């Protein structure tokens, strides 16, 4: 029986997801360095929208 078995591992999807995660982390880090802590935390929503738009432009969204 195959009850509660995880789906098969797809290496291609994993690599795309890993690239997206690494790029998202880099964009968040860049925004924090550029804005400084106070502005960064005040504008988290805008930062997330900007990061999402950039990932979409790069084909990772």
Secondary structure, 3 states (H helix, E strand, C coil): CCCCCCCCCCHHHHHHHHHHHHHHHHHHHHHHHHHCHHHHHHCHHHHHHHHHHHHHHCCCC
